[in-house]
Amino acid sequence: MSEFSNNQNREKIISLIFQIERSIKRAENEAGLEYVIANQIKPLIPYKLLAIWRSSDHRKERVSALSGVDSFDENHPNYDFFQSFGKFFFENQKKILSINYQELNNELQIMGGEFKGSFFLWAPLTCLPLNAGGLIFLKESPWQEVEINLVKMIVESCAFGLWAWRRNNQQFQFVNRLISQPKKVAIATLIVLVIGFIPIKMSVISPAEVVAQDANLISSPIDGVISKIHVQPNSEVSEGDLLISLDKSIFQAQKDIAEKSLAISSAELLRTTTKAFTDDESKAELRVLRSKYEEKYVELNSINEKLERSEILSPRKGVSIFNDVNDWVGKPVVTGEKIMLIANPKLLEIKILVSSEDMIGFEKGAIVKLFLSSSPLDSIVASIESISYEPSQDANGAFGFIVKAKITDVDMNLRIGQKGSAKIYGDRTVLIYYLLRKPMIFARRFIGL
């Protein structure tokens, strides 16, 4: 090896390294790559024998190749020695190591008696993300530092090549096994088809909420400002109870002005009526004053009506449903603006928002199971009462059809506003269609099938 230690042979060494790496890259299969590694490194590193020990392959840990022979298997007299040698150093030595025969353990010395006096070099085939095994070099003279450095250089390329072929084999391993076992493939296909045609009920899952049934909407009867709310959220009320008071100060001022205007109009009408008995001009003016008086009278009645409507009463017995009193006090409202609901807490139903793609043709009376977010393991049984004719938008901006379901589990302790997921059951279908319905929708939408 001294010829490689001088500067004149550096070009030859580099050329040999390039030739070996080129042969590694051009190997047509894994067996060809192992042959290249076992036999074509010898011009660079003059060894007597080179064995390739492979780890955790899809077959098993094994010695896959030996230099100088075309086939190396368990029947070869030296197979057990190299197998035990590779397994021992793979488990105990992660770096390149030079060792002579006398330094081996007793078991290896007994198995490799014919190699007595030889010098070994263990070179791990380390390539992220795995360790592919190791190369076992054997020669009759001690290993020089320059030789070990050359092994370090070339073993990286060997490790990468073996890792690449292993990865390729693993990708096609499953397919190859299927091709080699047609009976099992046929049986598995038949089982899948039989399972796929099992009849099941079609179902969809959509967001749902517990709402009041036939609740009374309490809205502002006039434009104004809320001065006080007399009930608390979720409090019981009776029919006729005072719920909301609107600010009366503006209406009271308008009433005072209207009363004075009516009084003035009444006095003018009375004075003109008295003069009309003797004055023809007063008779003509009398009709105009009577119209003004009636106008002022109607205006006062309208203001009085607003004052009466500024106090909103409960139309029924039930529970008040709204968020917070402080959200409304002092807030201006317009005619028809929703303020709260009055509902019977025992008359509840489920409101479900079903997207257009999940309208699978269920009809009135279809079974619904509600799974509340607060109790996802328990279900509440209901049946569909109504389905909207066209989709609408909810408070969160989502579009869908409104489906309302009547709760049949009357003993369930439910509260208005509880949310969860509703599973709606439709007509019967087969399992394969149930599983592939959503993927087919996705394929048509984004792939154009």
Secondary structure as UniProt FT lines:
FT   HELIX           2..4
FT   HELIX           7..9
FT   HELIX           10..26
FT   HELIX           30..39
FT   TURN            42..44
FT   STRAND          49..54
FT   STRAND          62..66
FT   TURN            67..68
FT   TURN            74..75
FT   TURN            77..78
FT   HELIX           79..92
FT   STRAND          97..100
FT   HELIX           101..103
FT   HELIX           106..111
FT   HELIX           113..115
FT   TURN            116..117
FT   STRAND          119..127
FT   TURN            128..129
FT   STRAND          130..139
FT   HELIX           145..180
FT   HELIX           182..196
FT   STRAND          199..212
FT   STRAND          216..219
FT   STRAND          224..229
FT   TURN            233..234
FT   STRAND          236..237
FT   TURN            239..240
FT   STRAND          242..246
FT   HELIX           249..275
FT   TURN            276..278
FT   HELIX           280..309
FT   STRAND          311..313
FT   STRAND          318..321
FT   HELIX           325..327
FT   TURN            328..330
FT   STRAND          332..333
FT   TURN            335..336
FT   STRAND          338..343
FT   TURN            345..346
FT   STRAND          348..354
FT   HELIX           356..358
FT   TURN            364..365
FT   STRAND          367..372
FT   TURN            373..374
FT   STRAND          375..387
FT   STRAND          392..393
FT   TURN            395..396
FT   STRAND          399..407
FT   TURN            410..411
FT   TURN            416..417
FT   STRAND          419..430
FT   HELIX           431..446
//
